[in-house]
Amino acid sequence: MNKTLLRPRSWILAFFWAVFVLLWSWLPEKLEWELKKIIKTTLHLLARNLNGQTSLRPVLHRLRGVKIYGEVVIGDDVYIDPLYPDHVEIHDGAVIAARCTIIAGMKGPGKIIIGKQAAIGAGCMITCSVGQTLTIGEGSVISAGSIVGNDIPPHTLCGPPRIKAFAKVTVPLTKDQDYEGFRRGLRPIRAANGKQVSLAKVEEVSQRTESASDAVESEECAEPGFPL
């Protein structure tokens, strides 16, 4: 009885699928391109926001055209080139942490290859120019917040310079504290080599702090950043 009920449904599904394929083949080339763009954009949005770092996200990126081999890990809000997803390769065992950006070209495609068991820390940006093939070597590790525009050799740990301490804060820069009071409360500290950080350097860093503090008050920067 169940088989009898399923047969008409199967024929109906087959009929609608045939109609869809026929209509798709008749679509003008420009309209077809626009529809594919909408579908890929939707898949990208879902991949960035839905759970499933080893299951659903890789599947959605594959449907977009990203070449994924084996089992990979793709973290939250990973942005993989919307224009040239088929120019990005991610190989077995690779790990891409949250909020990374991978751009395979701007005015034309390049190619980005993330090798086997490579690990990319949170907030990294990987980008290549037109015609360039950028390779993240097998087993290499890129620390959080790095900007990568060149090849990384296999089994290499690399990253940007680490944050440095310049002064001791005696007057916290709170919401109600003015900048001058904060600046007067800074006390230069000695670096690891025993040399004291110059007042000029403290002033330079504190001025950048003032700019950042002003930006936090705007609505555009209201959301706190993620840790490195």
MOBELSUL-V229180 format. One record per backbone hydrogen bond with DSSP energy under -1.0 kcal/mol. NH is the residue of the N-H (numbers start at 0). CO is the residue of the C=O. E is the energy in kcal/mol with one decimal. If there is no record, write none. Layout:
nh	co	e
NH	CO	E
NH	CO	E
This chain:
nh	co	e
4	0	-1.7
5	1	-1.9
6	2	-1.7
9	5	-2.4
10	6	-2.2
11	7	-2.2
12	8	-2.6
13	9	-2.5
14	10	-2.3
15	11	-2.5
16	12	-2.3
17	13	-2.2
18	14	-2.2
19	15	-2.4
20	16	-2.5
21	17	-2.2
22	18	-2.7
23	19	-2.6
24	20	-1.9
31	27	-2.6
32	28	-2.2
33	29	-2.0
34	30	-2.4
35	31	-2.3
36	32	-2.1
37	33	-2.3
38	34	-2.4
39	35	-2.6
40	36	-2.4
41	37	-2.2
42	38	-2.4
43	39	-2.3
44	40	-2.3
45	41	-2.3
46	42	-2.5
47	43	-1.8
48	44	-1.1
49	45	-2.7
56	51	-2.5
58	54	-1.5
59	55	-2.5
60	56	-2.4
61	57	-2.2
62	58	-2.1
63	59	-1.3
65	60	-2.2
66	87	-2.3
67	65	-1.0
68	89	-2.8
72	93	-2.4
73	52	-2.3
74	95	-2.9
76	47	-2.3
78	99	-2.9
80	101	-2.7
86	83	-1.7
87	84	-1.3
88	111	-3.0
89	66	-2.9
90	113	-2.5
92	70	-2.9
93	90	-1.9
94	117	-2.9
95	72	-2.6
96	119	-2.6
98	75	-2.8
100	123	-2.6
101	78	-3.1
102	125	-2.9
109	103	-4.0
110	131	-2.3
111	86	-2.4
112	133	-2.9
113	88	-2.9
114	135	-2.9
116	91	-1.5
117	114	-1.6
118	139	-2.6
119	94	-2.8
120	141	-2.7
122	97	-2.2
123	120	-1.1
124	145	-2.6
125	100	-3.1
126	147	-2.3
127	102	-1.4
130	108	-1.9
131	128	-1.8
133	110	-3.2
135	112	-3.4
136	151	-2.4
138	115	-2.3
139	136	-1.8
140	155	-2.5
141	118	-2.7
142	157	-2.7
144	121	-1.9
145	142	-1.1
147	124	-3.3
151	134	-2.6
154	137	-2.2
157	140	-2.3
167	186	-3.6
169	184	-1.0
173	171	-1.7
181	177	-1.7
182	178	-2.9
183	179	-2.5
185	182	-1.4
186	167	-2.0
188	165	-1.4
190	194	-3.4
193	190	-1.8
196	188	-2.3
201	197	-1.9
202	198	-2.6
203	199	-2.2
204	200	-2.4
205	201	-2.6
206	202	-2.0
207	203	-1.5
208	204	-1.9
209	205	-2.0
210	206	-1.8
211	207	-2.1
212	208	-2.6
213	209	-2.2
214	210	-1.8
215	211	-1.8
217	214	-1.5
221	218	-1.5
